Amino acid sequence: MLKELIQNKEQIHTRQLSLSTYPHEDDMILVHGELKDRRHVPIFDILGRPKGPGVIHHITLTLAVAPAPLRIVDAEAEMITVPMEECRSCLDRVEELKGLEVKSGFSNRVREIMGNTKGCTHLCGLTTVMAQEIVHGWLTQKRKKEIALPSSMEELQGKNFLVDSCRIWKKDGIRMKQLTRAFQDKSNS
């Protein structure tokens, strides 16, 4: 129903997020994120000045991520388009991402580093949304080579990213039951 309501309406604002992962050296990965906000209609800014349509924010962030534990070892950001030149002063917070582990609490830690008055809300948002790409990219890179089923749940690498991450992966959910059966079948054969 709601989707039908937007038919034949002109957009007023769009946000594009693009996230990609690339292999790097020594089992590391590079994760690149890009955020682009575009205004599609003319407006008046907070000071009453007219502003035309166009790109408002265009920000990129590239992270080098190492495994065991999964963590950011290098970070570079660029603010290609910003509404005010002063926005670029927030790039100094990117250095603080180095050493940050990608685990439960990652988004809260990113907000502590660059959220609120410490940095840029757009760069902070881009960084937090990249967490899932980091995990999925790392798991994809790891699983390019066929591996044998571990003997037990304790030996399953990456389980801390999966267990209780969603309804399907909850501790007593369907996927965990399938894994438990697979471990049992393996030990019985």
N, C-alpha and C positions, 0 to 999 in steps of 0.2 A: 504494500500500500504506500509506504513512504517513498519508496523508489519511484513509483509512478508520479508522485508529486513534483519531483525534480525534472521530469521530462519537459522539454520546451522552456526551461528556465536558463538564464545565463548565469554562469559562475561569477561569484564576486571575489573569491579568494581560493587559492589552492596551495597545498603543501605536497611536495614530492619528496619522498625518502627513497634512497637507493643504497643498498648494502651489498657488498661483494667480498668474497674471501679468495685469497690467492696463496699458493704454496710458497714457503720460504725455506731457508736453510735450517738444518738440524731439527727437523720435526716442528719448526715454527710455522706460523701462518701470518699473513698480512691481511688485515680487515680494513676495508675502505667504506666510509659512509659519506653520503652527500645529502644535504637538506636544501631545498629550494622553495621559498615562499614567493608566490606571485599574486599581486593584486590585479584584478581584471576590470576594475571600475575606478573612475576618478574619485578622490576623497578630499577632505580637509583635515590636515593634521591637528594635533592637540593645541597648536598655536594659531589655528585658523587659516593656515596657508594651504593653498590647493596643491595636491599631489596627483600626478597622473598614474595610469596603470603601469605595471612593470614588475620586475623582480625586486623584492624587498630584502630578502635574505638569501644568500647563496654561500653555504658553509660546507667545507669538507674536513674530514678527520680520517687519518690513516694510523692504524695501530699495528705494531709488531707484537705478536702474542706467542709466548713460550708455553710449553706443556709442563706438567708435573711440578708444582701445581700450575694450573692455567692462569697466566698472569700477563699483564701488559708490561713489556720491557722497553718500548719506545713509542712515542706518540708525536704526531705532527698535525697541525690544523691550519686551515687557511680560510680567511673570511674574504671571499671574492667580491661579494656585494653585501653592503650593510646600510641601514637607514641613516646612521650617523658615523662619522669617522672615528669617534671615541669608542665605538663598539669593539674595534680591533684591540684595544688595550686589554680586553678579557682573554686574549690568546695566551697570556702568561700563565694561566691556570692549567693549561694542557700538560705542562712539565710535571705537574703533581700527579698525573695519572700513572706515571712510571712506577712499577712495582705493585700496582693494584691487582689483587686476585679477583678472578671472575668466579664468584661463588655467591651463595645466599647473602643478601645484604649489599650486593654490588651497587644497585641503584641508589640506595641510601648513602653509601660512601661517596659516590659521584656527586650527589647533591651537596654533601658536606664540603667537597673540594671546590665545586664551581657553581653551586646553586645560589639562589637569592642574590644578595648584594656582592657576593664574592666573584661573580662572573656573569656569563651570558646564558639566559634561560634557553635559548635556541641551541647553543653548543652543548649545554647540559642535557637537554632532551635528546639530541642526536647521540651523545655518548651512551646514555642509558639504554636507548633502543638498540644499540649495537651489541649489547650483551648476548642476546639470542643468536645473532649472526656469528659472534665469536664461537659460541658453543656448537652451533650447527656446522659452521665451517671447519672447526677443529675435528669434530666427529666424522665429517665427510672425508677430510684429509686422512685421518687415521684408518678409516674403513675402506680405503681404496684397495688395500691388499686383503685378500681373504684370510680370515683368522678362525681358529677353532673355537667352539663354544667352551667357555671356561668350565671348570668342574663345579663351581659354586657361585652363589650370589656375591660372596665376599671377594672373589677374584674378578668380577665383572668390572672392567674399566669404564668410567664415565657414569656409573650408576647414580652418583650424587647429583647429576644433572637431570636424571630421568625420574627417579623415585619421588612421587608426590609432586611432580611438576604440572600435572593436569589430571583430569578425571580418569583417562585411559591408563595412566601410569601410577595411579594411587597404589599404596602398599597392598591393598586387597583387591585391586582392579584386574581387569581382563589381561593386560599385558604381563603383569607380574605373575599371574597364575600360569600363563603360557610359559614364562621363563622357568618357573618352579618345576613345571612338568618336564620341560626340556632337560633341566639338570637331573631330575629323577630318572628320566629315560636314559640319559648318558651314564649315570652311575649303575643302572641295572644292566647295561649291555656289556 
